[in-house]
Amino acid sequence: MGLDINLTFADSRPDLDELSEILTEYYAQILERLMTVGGPGLNVDEQVQSSLGVIDQFLPPSGATVLARDQSGFLLGCGFVRMIDQDRAELKRLFVRDLARGYGLGRKIIEMRIEKAKELGATTVLADTVRGNSSMLALYDRLGFGETPCYGDNANSEQFDAYLVYRKLEL
């Protein structure tokens, strides 16, 4: 049994209430992982509001937001990409809800964002994840990403460097 999933790029600002809901789930999980590796405890709601505050960076013309929905239109997953400069793109906030895991949706969202980065002119795609996030690191490895030090203009504060792993894909 599979899910009928529709993946699209948002051509304008998505519904912020709907995005807030899925980002709340994302941050609840990722911040727990961050604390597990010794990182600081952060407020989920503050992180969601911070992400929504910069959503325009992840929309055309210099970024993109992938939204994955089921047949009824329910948001199952998302992923963001933004151009850091004319050559480098950054992948952010990949999330797939539990009920949609195991169908290759995370991989497809990453692949779509890589293709979009190419269309935007990127020759390098950068990403980060919390140390110990073995499933995400394995997926990046399977897609050809290699290790890299923290890159300039990373969206995260320097205080998180010790708790994150950085990846790079040359296109």
C-alpha positions as CSV (number, residue, x, y, z in Angstrom):
1,M,0.0,0.0,0.0
2,G,1.4,3.4,-0.9
3,L,0.4,7.0,-0.5
4,D,-0.7,9.2,-3.4
5,I,1.5,12.1,-2.9
6,N,1.7,15.4,-4.8
7,L,4.9,17.3,-4.7
8,T,4.9,20.9,-5.8
9,F,7.0,24.1,-5.4
10,A,5.1,27.0,-3.8
11,D,4.9,29.8,-6.3
12,S,3.9,32.3,-3.7
13,R,3.8,32.5,0.1
14,P,2.2,29.3,1.5
15,D,-0.6,29.3,4.0
16,L,1.4,30.4,7.2
17,D,-1.0,28.6,9.6
18,E,-0.5,25.3,7.8
19,L,3.3,25.9,7.5
20,S,3.4,26.8,11.2
21,E,1.7,23.5,12.1
22,I,4.2,21.4,10.2
23,L,7.2,23.5,11.3
24,T,6.1,23.0,14.9
25,E,6.3,19.2,14.5
26,Y,9.7,19.6,12.7
27,Y,11.2,21.8,15.5
28,A,9.8,19.6,18.3
29,Q,11.7,16.7,16.8
30,I,14.9,18.5,15.7
31,L,15.3,20.5,19.0
32,E,14.9,17.3,21.0
33,R,17.8,15.8,18.9
34,L,19.8,18.9,19.4
35,M,19.5,18.6,23.2
36,T,20.4,14.9,23.0
37,V,23.8,15.8,21.6
38,G,24.3,18.5,24.3
39,G,22.9,21.5,22.4
40,P,20.9,24.3,24.1
41,G,17.2,24.0,24.9
42,L,15.3,26.3,22.5
43,N,11.7,27.3,22.4
44,V,9.8,25.5,19.6
45,D,7.3,28.4,19.0
46,E,10.2,30.9,18.8
47,Q,11.9,28.8,16.2
48,V,8.8,28.5,14.1
49,Q,8.2,32.2,14.2
50,S,11.8,32.8,13.2
51,S,11.4,30.5,10.3
52,L,8.2,32.1,9.2
53,G,9.9,35.5,9.5
54,V,12.4,34.6,6.8
55,I,10.1,32.5,4.5
56,D,10.5,34.9,1.6
57,Q,14.2,33.8,1.4
58,F,12.8,30.4,0.4
59,L,10.5,31.6,-2.3
60,P,11.1,32.8,-5.9
61,P,13.1,34.4,-7.2
62,S,16.1,33.3,-5.0
63,G,14.7,30.2,-3.3
64,A,12.0,27.5,-3.3
65,T,9.7,25.6,-0.9
66,V,8.6,22.1,-1.7
67,L,5.3,21.0,-0.3
68,A,4.2,17.4,-0.3
69,R,0.4,16.7,0.0
70,D,-1.8,13.7,0.0
71,Q,-5.0,13.4,-2.1
72,S,-7.0,15.4,0.3
73,G,-4.5,18.3,0.3
74,F,-3.1,17.5,3.8
75,L,0.5,18.6,4.1
76,L,2.7,15.6,4.6
77,G,6.1,17.2,4.2
78,C,8.2,20.1,3.2
79,G,11.7,21.3,2.4
80,F,13.3,24.7,1.7
81,V,16.2,25.9,-0.4
82,R,17.7,29.3,-0.8
83,M,20.6,30.8,-2.7
84,I,23.3,32.0,-0.4
85,D,25.1,33.7,-3.3
86,Q,25.3,33.3,-7.0
87,D,27.0,29.9,-6.8
88,R,25.8,28.3,-3.5
89,A,22.4,27.0,-2.4
90,E,21.5,25.9,1.1
91,L,18.9,23.2,1.9
92,K,16.9,23.8,5.1
93,R,14.1,22.2,7.1
94,L,13.4,18.9,5.5
95,F,10.5,17.3,7.3
96,V,8.2,14.4,6.5
97,R,5.4,13.5,8.9
98,D,5.5,10.1,10.5
99,L,2.5,8.8,8.5
100,A,4.4,9.5,5.2
101,R,7.8,8.0,6.2
102,G,9.1,5.0,4.4
103,Y,7.9,6.0,0.9
104,G,11.1,7.8,-0.2
105,L,9.5,11.2,0.2
106,G,12.5,12.7,2.0
107,R,14.8,11.7,-0.8
108,K,12.4,13.1,-3.4
109,I,12.2,16.4,-1.6
110,I,16.0,16.6,-1.5
111,E,16.3,15.7,-5.2
112,M,13.7,18.3,-6.1
113,R,15.5,21.0,-4.2
114,I,18.8,20.1,-5.8
115,E,17.3,20.4,-9.2
116,K,15.8,23.7,-8.3
117,A,19.2,24.9,-7.0
118,K,20.7,24.0,-10.4
119,E,17.9,26.0,-12.1
120,L,18.8,29.0,-9.8
121,G,22.4,28.8,-10.9
122,A,24.0,26.9,-8.0
123,T,27.1,24.9,-8.6
124,T,27.3,23.8,-4.9
125,V,24.5,22.7,-2.6
126,L,25.1,22.9,1.2
127,A,23.2,21.4,4.0
128,D,23.5,20.8,7.7
129,T,21.9,18.4,10.3
130,V,22.2,17.7,13.9
131,R,25.0,15.3,14.9
132,G,23.7,11.8,15.4
133,N,20.9,12.2,12.9
134,S,22.0,9.0,11.2
135,S,19.1,8.6,8.8
136,M,19.6,12.1,7.4
137,L,23.4,11.7,7.2
138,A,23.0,8.4,5.4
139,L,20.5,9.9,2.9
140,Y,22.9,12.8,2.2
141,D,25.7,10.3,1.7
142,R,23.7,8.2,-0.7
143,L,22.9,11.3,-2.7
144,G,26.6,12.1,-3.1
145,F,27.1,14.8,-0.4
146,G,30.5,14.9,1.3
147,E,31.6,16.4,4.6
148,T,32.5,20.0,4.7
149,P,33.3,22.5,7.5
150,C,30.7,25.1,8.5
151,Y,30.2,27.3,5.5
152,G,30.0,31.1,5.3
153,D,26.5,32.5,5.4
154,N,25.0,29.4,7.0
155,A,21.6,30.2,8.3
156,N,22.5,28.9,11.8
157,S,24.1,30.9,14.6
158,E,27.7,30.0,15.4
159,Q,26.6,28.7,18.8
160,F,25.3,25.6,17.0
161,D,28.5,24.6,15.2
162,A,29.5,22.0,17.8
163,Y,26.2,20.2,17.4
164,L,25.8,20.2,13.7
165,V,27.3,18.3,10.8
166,Y,27.7,20.1,7.4
167,R,27.4,18.5,4.0
168,K,28.3,19.7,0.5
169,L,27.4,18.5,-3.0
170,E,29.2,19.8,-6.0
171,L,26.9,19.9,-9.0
